[in-house]
């Protein structure tokens, strides 16, 4: 009987997911950021471009997973635009990426979304969804802060409330401010909240 219990215990351990971070199953704070390249993207000016991590020269990169259809993303859009403007001249590059397997979140729709919202960051679409899986993205919006060595220093939510008037914790801004000073963020991981990422089965 003891052997049966031990076998069941081993099976339970094998079946249980190994969490890299508190809320992320794939990556954790202080991990090297997964690289990516050649992701088709666009900008507010309508320029067709592509996203490659090694091409980004700013000391800090903020990678955010987005989905045009998501009401939570739409609620945060002005905050993301304001953040991009506030940190543009401080050595911070904001990069948005959608991986959702939905027509409303593909590149043609992204181009329309950017024009409508006046979004001021680069926004790409990865049809392969590899970047989403590599970063363990589960929600939109979901943020990752990468330092000059492209090490993940923060991952999770932008702040603590979808309603901007009720925000009391500005996790993303606090994390980026710390990284720009060469310090570790006081809060380095939070639970992302929003719409689930639509992965292909």
C-alpha positions in Angstrom: 0.0 0.0 0.0 2.9 2.4 0.8 4.3 1.9 -2.7 0.9 2.8 -4.2 0.8 6.1 -2.1 4.4 6.9 -3.2 3.6 6.3 -6.8 0.5 8.5 -6.6 2.6 11.3 -5.0 5.2 11.1 -7.7 2.4 11.3 -10.4 0.9 14.3 -8.7 4.3 16.1 -8.7 4.8 15.3 -12.4 1.3 16.4 -13.3 1.5 19.7 -11.4 2.7 22.7 -13.4 6.1 24.2 -12.4 5.6 27.9 -11.9 8.5 30.1 -12.9 7.1 33.0 -11.1 4.3 33.7 -8.7 1.8 34.3 -11.5 3.6 33.3 -14.6 4.2 29.7 -15.6 7.0 30.4 -18.1 9.2 33.2 -17.0 10.2 35.0 -13.8 11.8 38.2 -12.6 15.6 38.2 -13.3 15.2 35.7 -16.2 16.8 36.7 -19.5 14.0 38.0 -21.7 13.1 35.6 -24.6 14.3 37.1 -27.9 12.0 37.8 -30.8 12.5 39.0 -34.4 10.7 40.0 -37.5 7.3 40.6 -36.0 5.3 42.7 -38.5 4.3 46.0 -36.9 3.0 49.4 -37.5 3.1 52.9 -36.0 0.8 55.9 -35.8 2.4 57.4 -38.9 1.3 54.3 -40.8 4.9 53.1 -41.3 5.2 49.3 -41.9 8.0 48.1 -39.7 9.0 45.0 -37.8 9.9 44.2 -34.2 13.3 42.6 -33.3 14.5 42.7 -29.7 18.1 43.2 -30.6 17.3 46.2 -32.7 15.8 48.1 -29.7 18.6 50.2 -28.3 16.8 52.0 -25.4 18.0 51.2 -21.9 14.5 50.0 -21.0 12.0 48.1 -23.1 8.3 47.8 -22.0 6.7 44.9 -23.8 2.9 44.8 -23.5 0.6 42.2 -24.8 -2.6 43.7 -26.2 -5.8 42.8 -27.9 -7.9 45.4 -29.8 -11.2 43.7 -28.9 -10.5 43.6 -25.2 -12.5 46.2 -23.1 -9.8 46.1 -20.5 -7.1 47.1 -23.1 -9.4 49.8 -24.3 -9.8 51.1 -20.8 -6.1 51.2 -20.4 -5.3 52.7 -23.8 -5.1 56.3 -22.7 -2.8 55.3 -19.8 -0.5 53.4 -22.1 -0.4 56.4 -24.5 0.4 58.8 -21.5 3.0 56.4 -20.2 4.7 56.2 -23.7 4.7 60.0 -23.9 6.0 60.6 -20.4 9.0 58.1 -20.8 9.8 58.7 -24.5 12.7 60.9 -23.7 13.9 58.9 -20.7 15.3 56.0 -22.6 12.2 53.8 -22.6 10.7 52.0 -25.6 7.1 50.8 -25.4 6.3 47.9 -27.7 2.8 46.4 -28.1 2.2 43.0 -29.5 -1.0 41.0 -30.2 -1.0 37.3 -30.6 -4.7 36.7 -30.4 -6.1 34.3 -33.0 -8.9 36.7 -33.9 -9.4 38.9 -37.0 -10.1 41.9 -34.8 -6.6 41.6 -33.3 -4.6 41.0 -36.5 -2.4 43.6 -38.2 -5.0 45.2 -40.5 -7.2 45.8 -37.5 -4.2 47.0 -35.5 -3.6 49.7 -38.1 -7.1 50.9 -37.8 -7.0 50.8 -34.0 -3.8 52.9 -33.8 -5.3 55.6 -36.1 -8.5 55.7 -34.1 -6.9 55.8 -30.7 -3.9 57.9 -31.7 -1.6 55.2 -30.2 2.0 56.4 -30.0 3.8 53.2 -29.6 4.9 50.5 -32.0 2.3 47.8 -32.3 2.9 44.4 -33.9 1.1 41.1 -34.6 2.7 37.7 -34.2 0.6 35.2 -36.1 2.8 32.3 -34.9 2.1 33.3 -31.3 5.6 32.3 -30.3 6.3 35.5 -28.5 3.2 35.0 -26.3 4.1 31.5 -25.4 7.8 32.4 -24.8 6.8 35.1 -22.3 3.9 33.1 -20.8 1.4 35.8 -21.7 -2.1 34.9 -20.5 -3.9 38.2 -20.4 -4.3 41.5 -22.2 -3.0 43.9 -21.2 0.1 42.3 -19.6 3.4 44.1 -19.1 7.0 43.1 -19.1 9.9 45.5 -18.2 13.3 44.6 -19.6 16.5 46.3 -18.5 19.5 47.3 -20.6 20.8 43.7 -20.4 17.3 42.5 -21.5 16.6 40.9 -18.2 13.0 40.8 -17.0 12.7 43.2 -14.0 8.9 43.4 -13.7 5.9 41.5 -15.0 2.2 41.9 -14.6 -0.4 44.6 -14.4 0.1 48.3 -15.2 -1.6 49.4 -11.9 -4.2 48.2 -9.4 -7.5 49.3 -10.9 -9.2 49.3 -14.3 -10.9 52.5 -13.3 -8.2 55.1 -13.5 -9.8 57.3 -10.9 -9.4 54.5 -8.3 -5.8 53.7 -9.0 -3.6 53.6 -5.8 -0.7 51.5 -7.0 1.3 52.5 -10.2 3.2 49.3 -10.6 4.6 49.8 -14.1 5.7 53.4 -13.5 7.3 52.5 -10.2 9.1 49.6 -11.8 10.4 51.6 -14.7 11.6 54.4 -12.5 13.5 51.9 -10.4 15.1 50.2 -13.4 16.2 53.6 -14.9 18.0 54.2 -11.6 19.7 50.8 -11.8 17.6 49.5 -8.9 15.3 46.6 -8.5 11.6 47.4 -8.3 10.1 47.1 -4.9 7.2 45.3 -6.5 8.5 43.1 -9.3 5.5 40.9 -10.1 1.7 41.3 -10.0 -1.2 39.4 -11.3 -2.2 40.4 -14.8 -5.9 41.1 -15.2 -7.8 41.5 -18.4 -9.0 39.4 -21.3 -7.5 35.9 -21.8 -5.1 35.5 -24.7 -6.7 33.6 -27.5 -4.2 30.9 -28.4 -4.6 28.4 -31.3 -5.3 24.9 -30.1 
